[in-house]
Amino acid sequence: MNYSIIGLLFWGFIAYALFTAFVAVPQGNVYVSTIFGKFYRILKPGLTLKIPVLESIYKRISIQNRSNELSFQAITIDQANVYFKTLLIYCVLDDEEETIQNVAFKFMNEQNFNQSLFRSIEGTIRSFVAIKKQEEVLSLREEIVRHVKQELDGTLAEWGFKLLDLQINEIQFDEAISKSMAEVVASNNLLQAAHNQGESIRIIKVKEAEAEREASKLRGQGTALFREEVARGISKAAKEIKAADLDPSFVLFSMWLESMRYIAKEGKGNLLFFDGSNSGQKQTIKELMAMRTFPLSTDVSEESKKEFSMNTGLE
């Protein structure tokens, strides 16, 4: 009877040992085992055989990425309260034996590690913001993250961790400060808008002046070409009149009649008075006849043609 109980206990122990000798480590995790409380080895993902009874699993460590949200307050050098909301992403440095031992034995538990990590990040950001002015903080997100990584990378490596990312999702000030900052931004926008409007008006005026100068230039060129054509036409008419042995004053009288006809047609309501009496007509013809002193030879110089054009009232 006693032998039966002993045998039953023996086979029960063997079954228990075989049952507990196999350990399945999940993917993304490692196990730290100890023998009599002393570190023994690290168990990697997969099915692993451990020493029954003697070897025990001390801690399960995840090597996957971890994230936590932090909310805290800081004070700038000009005594403005700044409220931060950040997202912290970190993970175990690697799965090497030394790193895993640091993760397993540096802190008493996960809660102590998280507390130390979070307070370290808060303290680093507070010390950085404490030497900055309130208007600078909003534009220094990247500098704050860079400063935190520089300050904590070495410390986290000693603990067996690394900081993957620190995202500053929200930066807020007290209501009074936020309102005053919004007013400053609004006034700056109005000032910029006024400056832009003034600049646009100036550009329009400059362009209008340039266009007017160009138009005046073109009008002058057109007038000059017109005078040249008139002089050329008069010269040609003079040659024909001379060849026909006609009185040259006939050309001047015809030009005078054409001018009167054009003024009457294009006057657009303007009232003009001409002396149509016999004496007035005689005086007009007399004045035109006086211009016969102008040489009408075919070899007239350009300067003389221009002078003739001015005398005929085309200036």
C-alpha positions as CSV (number, residue, x, y, z in Angstrom):
1,M,0.0,0.0,0.0
2,N,2.8,2.4,0.9
3,Y,4.7,1.4,-2.2
4,S,1.6,2.2,-4.3
5,I,1.3,5.7,-2.8
6,I,5.0,6.4,-3.3
7,G,4.8,5.2,-6.9
8,L,1.7,7.4,-7.5
9,L,3.5,10.4,-6.1
10,F,6.6,9.7,-8.2
11,W,4.7,9.4,-11.4
12,G,2.7,12.5,-10.5
13,F,5.9,14.4,-10.0
14,I,7.3,13.2,-13.3
15,A,4.1,14.3,-15.0
16,Y,4.2,17.7,-13.3
17,A,7.8,18.1,-14.3
18,L,7.2,17.2,-17.9
19,F,4.2,19.5,-18.0
20,T,6.1,22.5,-16.6
21,A,9.3,21.9,-18.5
22,F,7.9,23.3,-21.7
23,V,7.4,27.1,-22.0
24,A,5.8,28.8,-25.0
25,V,7.1,32.4,-25.4
26,P,4.7,34.6,-27.4
27,Q,6.1,36.6,-30.4
28,G,7.2,40.1,-29.4
29,N,8.1,39.0,-25.9
30,V,11.0,37.5,-24.0
31,Y,11.1,35.7,-20.6
32,V,13.7,36.2,-17.9
33,S,14.3,33.1,-15.9
34,T,16.1,32.6,-12.6
35,I,17.4,29.7,-10.5
36,F,17.1,30.2,-6.8
37,G,16.5,33.9,-7.4
38,K,19.6,34.5,-9.5
39,F,19.4,35.4,-13.2
40,Y,19.9,32.4,-15.4
41,R,19.0,33.1,-19.0
42,I,16.6,34.7,-21.5
43,L,13.9,32.7,-23.3
44,K,13.2,33.9,-26.8
45,P,9.9,33.5,-28.7
46,G,8.9,29.9,-29.4
47,L,8.6,26.6,-27.5
48,T,11.5,26.3,-25.0
49,L,12.4,23.6,-22.5
50,K,13.3,24.8,-19.0
51,I,14.7,23.0,-16.0
52,P,11.7,21.6,-14.0
53,V,11.3,22.9,-10.5
54,L,14.6,24.7,-10.3
55,E,14.2,27.2,-13.1
56,S,11.4,29.7,-12.8
57,I,10.1,32.5,-14.9
58,Y,10.9,35.8,-13.2
59,K,9.5,38.4,-15.6
60,R,7.8,38.7,-19.0
61,I,9.2,41.6,-21.0
62,S,7.5,43.0,-24.2
63,I,9.9,44.2,-26.9
64,Q,7.1,45.8,-28.8
65,N,6.6,49.6,-29.1
66,R,4.8,51.3,-26.2
67,S,2.9,54.6,-26.0
68,N,1.6,56.9,-23.3
69,E,0.0,60.3,-23.3
70,L,1.4,63.0,-20.9
71,S,-0.3,66.2,-19.8
72,F,1.7,68.7,-17.7
73,Q,2.3,72.4,-17.1
74,A,5.4,74.6,-17.6
75,I,6.2,78.2,-16.9
76,T,8.1,80.5,-19.4
77,I,10.7,83.1,-18.4
78,D,8.1,85.8,-18.6
79,Q,5.9,83.9,-16.1
80,A,3.3,82.5,-18.6
81,N,1.7,79.2,-17.9
82,V,2.0,76.7,-20.8
83,Y,0.0,73.5,-20.9
84,F,1.4,70.6,-22.9
85,K,-0.3,67.4,-24.2
86,T,2.2,64.9,-25.6
87,L,2.4,61.4,-27.0
88,L,5.4,59.4,-26.0
89,I,6.5,56.4,-28.0
90,Y,9.3,54.2,-26.7
91,C,10.5,50.6,-26.7
92,V,13.1,48.2,-25.4
93,L,16.5,49.0,-26.9
94,D,17.2,45.5,-28.2
95,D,16.8,41.8,-27.2
96,E,20.5,41.4,-26.1
97,E,21.1,39.8,-22.7
98,E,22.6,42.8,-21.1
99,T,19.7,45.1,-22.3
100,I,17.0,42.6,-21.1
101,Q,18.7,42.4,-17.6
102,N,18.6,46.2,-17.3
103,V,15.0,46.2,-18.2
104,A,14.2,43.4,-15.8
105,F,16.2,44.4,-12.8
106,K,16.8,48.3,-12.9
107,F,13.4,49.0,-11.5
108,M,11.2,47.3,-9.0
109,N,8.2,47.1,-11.4
110,E,6.7,48.7,-14.5
111,Q,5.0,51.4,-12.6
112,N,8.2,52.7,-11.1
113,F,9.9,52.8,-14.5
114,N,6.9,54.7,-16.1
115,Q,6.9,57.2,-13.3
116,S,10.7,57.8,-13.7
117,L,10.4,58.1,-17.5
118,F,7.4,60.5,-17.4
119,R,8.8,62.7,-14.7
120,S,12.2,62.9,-16.6
121,I,10.5,64.0,-19.8
122,E,8.3,66.6,-18.0
123,G,11.4,68.0,-16.1
124,T,13.4,68.3,-19.3
125,I,10.7,70.2,-21.1
126,R,10.0,72.4,-18.1
127,S,13.7,73.3,-17.9
128,F,13.8,74.1,-21.7
129,V,10.6,76.3,-21.6
130,A,11.8,78.1,-18.4
131,I,14.4,80.0,-20.5
132,K,12.0,80.9,-23.4
133,K,9.4,83.6,-23.8
134,Q,5.8,82.8,-24.4
135,E,5.7,83.9,-28.0
136,E,8.7,81.6,-28.8
137,V,7.2,78.4,-27.4
138,L,4.7,77.8,-30.2
139,S,7.4,77.8,-32.8
140,L,9.8,75.5,-30.9
141,R,8.1,72.1,-31.1
142,E,10.9,70.4,-33.0
143,E,13.5,72.1,-30.8
144,I,11.8,70.8,-27.7
145,V,11.6,67.2,-29.0
146,R,15.3,67.4,-30.1
147,H,16.3,68.7,-26.6
148,V,14.4,65.9,-24.9
149,K,16.1,63.2,-27.0
150,Q,19.5,64.7,-26.4
151,E,19.0,64.8,-22.7
152,L,17.4,61.4,-22.2
153,D,18.9,59.1,-24.8
154,G,21.8,58.2,-22.6
155,T,19.7,57.7,-19.5
156,L,17.2,55.6,-21.3
157,A,19.9,53.4,-22.8
158,E,21.2,52.6,-19.3
159,W,17.7,51.5,-18.4
160,G,17.5,49.4,-21.5
161,F,15.0,51.6,-23.5
162,K,15.1,54.1,-26.3
163,L,12.8,57.0,-27.2
164,L,11.3,56.5,-30.6
165,D,9.2,59.7,-30.8
166,L,7.8,62.5,-28.8
167,Q,4.8,64.2,-30.4
168,I,3.7,67.5,-28.9
169,N,0.1,67.5,-29.9
170,E,-1.2,70.6,-28.1
171,I,0.3,73.7,-26.5
172,Q,-2.1,76.0,-24.7
173,F,-1.8,79.2,-22.6
174,D,-4.1,80.8,-20.1
175,E,-7.2,82.3,-21.5
176,A,-6.0,85.9,-21.1
177,I,-2.7,85.2,-22.8
178,S,-4.3,83.3,-25.6
179,K,-6.7,86.3,-26.2
180,S,-3.9,88.8,-26.2
181,M,-1.9,86.7,-28.6
182,A,-4.9,86.4,-30.9
183,E,-5.2,90.2,-30.9
184,V,-1.6,90.6,-31.8
185,V,-1.9,88.2,-34.7
186,A,-5.1,89.9,-35.9
187,S,-3.4,93.4,-35.7
188,N,-0.3,92.0,-37.6
189,N,-2.6,90.6,-40.3
190,L,-4.4,94.0,-40.6
191,L,-1.1,95.7,-40.9
192,Q,0.1,93.3,-43.5
193,A,-3.1,93.7,-45.4
194,A,-2.8,97.5,-45.4
195,H,0.8,97.2,-46.5
196,N,-0.2,94.8,-49.4
197,Q,-3.0,97.1,-50.4
198,G,-0.7,100.2,-50.5
199,E,1.8,98.2,-52.4
200,S,-0.8,97.1,-55.0
201,I,-2.0,100.7,-55.4
202,R,1.6,101.9,-55.9
203,I,2.2,99.2,-58.5
204,I,-1.0,100.1,-60.4
205,K,-0.1,103.8,-60.4
206,V,3.4,103.0,-61.7
207,K,2.0,100.8,-64.4
208,E,-0.5,103.5,-65.4
209,A,2.2,106.0,-65.6
210,E,4.4,103.7,-67.7
211,A,1.4,103.0,-70.0
212,E,0.7,106.8,-70.3
213,R,4.4,107.4,-71.2
214,E,4.3,104.6,-73.7
215,A,1.0,106.0,-75.2
216,S,2.5,109.5,-75.4
217,K,5.5,108.1,-77.1
218,L,3.4,106.3,-79.6
219,R,1.2,109.3,-80.2
220,G,4.3,111.4,-80.9
221,Q,5.6,108.8,-83.3
222,G,2.3,108.7,-85.0
223,T,2.2,112.5,-85.4
224,A,5.7,112.5,-86.8
225,L,4.8,109.8,-89.3
226,F,1.7,111.8,-90.2
227,R,3.7,115.0,-90.8
228,E,6.2,113.1,-92.9
229,E,3.3,111.7,-95.1
230,V,1.8,115.2,-95.4
231,A,5.1,116.6,-96.4
232,R,5.6,113.8,-98.9
233,G,2.1,114.3,-100.3
234,I,2.6,118.0,-100.7
235,S,6.0,117.4,-102.4
236,K,4.3,115.0,-104.9
237,A,1.4,117.4,-105.5
238,A,3.8,120.3,-106.0
239,K,5.7,118.3,-108.7
240,E,2.4,117.4,-110.5
241,I,1.2,121.0,-110.3
242,K,4.5,122.3,-111.6
243,A,4.4,119.8,-114.4
244,A,0.9,120.9,-115.3
245,D,1.9,124.6,-115.1
246,L,-0.8,125.3,-112.5
247,D,-0.8,127.9,-109.7
248,P,0.7,126.3,-106.6
249,S,-1.6,128.2,-104.3
250,F,-4.4,125.9,-105.5
251,V,-2.9,123.2,-103.3
252,L,-3.0,125.4,-100.2
253,F,-6.6,126.4,-100.8
254,S,-7.6,122.8,-101.3
255,M,-5.9,121.9,-98.0
256,W,-7.7,124.7,-96.3
257,L,-11.1,123.6,-97.6
258,E,-10.4,120.0,-96.6
259,S,-9.5,121.2,-93.1
260,M,-12.8,123.1,-92.8
261,R,-14.7,120.1,-94.0
262,Y,-13.0,117.8,-91.4
263,I,-13.6,120.2,-88.6
264,A,-17.3,120.5,-89.5
265,K,-17.6,116.7,-89.7
266,E,-15.7,115.8,-86.6
267,G,-16.6,118.7,-84.4
268,K,-18.9,116.8,-82.1
269,G,-21.1,119.7,-81.1
270,N,-18.3,122.4,-80.9
271,L,-19.3,125.7,-82.3
272,L,-16.8,127.3,-84.7
273,F,-17.0,130.7,-86.4
274,F,-15.4,131.5,-89.8
275,D,-15.5,134.7,-91.7
276,G,-17.5,133.8,-94.9
277,S,-17.9,137.3,-96.2
278,N,-16.3,138.4,-99.5
279,S,-13.6,140.4,-97.7
280,G,-13.0,137.5,-95.3
281,Q,-12.6,135.0,-98.2
282,K,-10.3,137.5,-100.1
283,Q,-8.2,137.8,-96.9
284,T,-7.9,134.1,-96.6
285,I,-6.9,133.6,-100.2
286,K,-4.4,136.5,-99.9
287,E,-2.8,134.8,-96.9
288,L,-2.6,131.5,-98.8
289,M,-1.1,133.3,-101.8
290,A,1.6,134.8,-99.7
291,M,2.9,131.3,-99.1
292,R,3.8,130.9,-102.7
293,T,7.3,132.2,-101.7
294,F,7.9,128.6,-100.6
295,P,10.0,126.8,-103.2
296,L,8.1,123.9,-104.8
297,S,11.0,122.3,-106.6
298,T,11.5,118.6,-106.4
299,D,14.8,118.8,-104.6
300,V,13.3,120.3,-101.4
301,S,15.3,119.5,-98.3
302,E,13.7,117.6,-95.4
303,E,14.2,120.7,-93.1
304,S,12.3,122.9,-95.6
305,K,9.5,120.3,-95.8
306,K,9.1,120.3,-92.0
307,E,9.0,124.1,-92.0
308,F,6.4,124.1,-94.7
309,S,4.3,121.6,-92.7
310,M,4.5,123.9,-89.6
311,N,3.4,127.0,-91.6
312,T,0.4,125.2,-93.0
313,G,-1.0,124.7,-89.5
314,L,-0.1,121.0,-89.1
315,E,2.2,121.6,-86.1
